[in-house]
Amino acid sequence: MALQRWDPPVEVVVRVERDRIALRIFPSAAPDATLGSTVSFAVWFRERLRDRSLTQEAAARMLGVSAKTINRWARGDTEPRFRELVMLYERLGESPFLPRLPPLGAGPDR
């Protein structure tokens, strides 16, 4: 079976918790979901640090990584591993790859 392209593109978010899995489908934020239309992790991360008035040293302490690691992320030399992305989400309340979601109990799932 051939996969067909969705028009318009959609984003699928899977949220796994202890006792449930939530699947949500959103219209894509970009008219055409191409790599060229996305913001790099480094840009997103620098904006989050600036929005929260965090220095790289303070971010390193908050996330439990070295200041050198934070500097590499902010320059775009490296990107966080999955476990570090989870930590970013837990500590900052948002992720560069997921839309902001209300808590699962906040409303009906669609």
N, C-alpha and C positions, 0 to 999 in steps of 0.2 A: 504494500500500500504506500503510495507516495504522500508525503506531507504537503499540505497546501499552506500557502502564506496567508496569514490573517490580515485583513484589510479593514480598519487600520491595525497596526501592530499592537500587541498587548504585552503587559508585564505580568508574570505569574509569581506570586509570593507564597511560599510554604512556610508556615510557622509551626514548629514542633515544641510542644510542652510536655510535661510529665504524663498527662492523661488524655491528651487530644492532639490532633493535627488540624490546623486551619489552612484552607486553601483559598486564596483571594486572587481575583483577576481584575486588573486595572487597565484602562486605556493607556497606551504609552505616552510618556510626557513629551516625546519628540514626534513630529509628524512622520519622520522616517527614522527608525531606530538603527542608525548607523554609528560606527565607532567614532567617526569624525565629529559627531554632534554631542558627544558626552564630555564631561569635565574630568580631567585626570584626578587620580586620588590625591596627588600632591597639592593641586589647587584647592580641592575640597578640604583637605586637612589644614592647610594654611588659613583658609577662611574660618574654619571652626576655631582654631587657636586664637585668631584675631577677634572673632565674635565674643569669645569668652575671656578675653584679655589674659590669656595664658602664655607664659614664656615656654620655650622648649624644655627648660629644666623642670618647670612645674608640671608640664604635661608628662614628662618622663616619670616623675614621682607618682603622679596620679595613675598612670597606666602600668607601672611596674617594669618599665624597660629603661635602657640607658638613654642619656641625652644624645649620644651619637646616633642611636637608632631613630629617635625623633627627628634629628637633623637630616638623616638620609631619607626619611619619609617625606619631609617638607620640601626637600630639594628634588624629589622624584628619582633618586638613585635606586631606591628599593621600595617595595610595598609590604605592608604587614601580611603575615601568615593568617590563616583562617582563625586560629585561636585568638590572635591579637585583634582581628576585626570584631570578633565577638566581644572582647574586652572593651574596644572602642564603643560598640553599641551599648553595652551595659553602663559604661561610665558617662558617655556623652548623650545617650538617649536617641541617637540617630546613627545611620549608616550611609556611606556613600552609594550603596548599591540597593537600598530598600527605601520605599516611601515611608514616611512617618505613619505609624499605625496606632490607633487607639488600643487600649487593653482589650483582650478578647471578650471580657464581660461587659464592655461599654455599649454594645449594641448588637443587633442581629447580624450574623454572618451571611453573606450573599454569595 
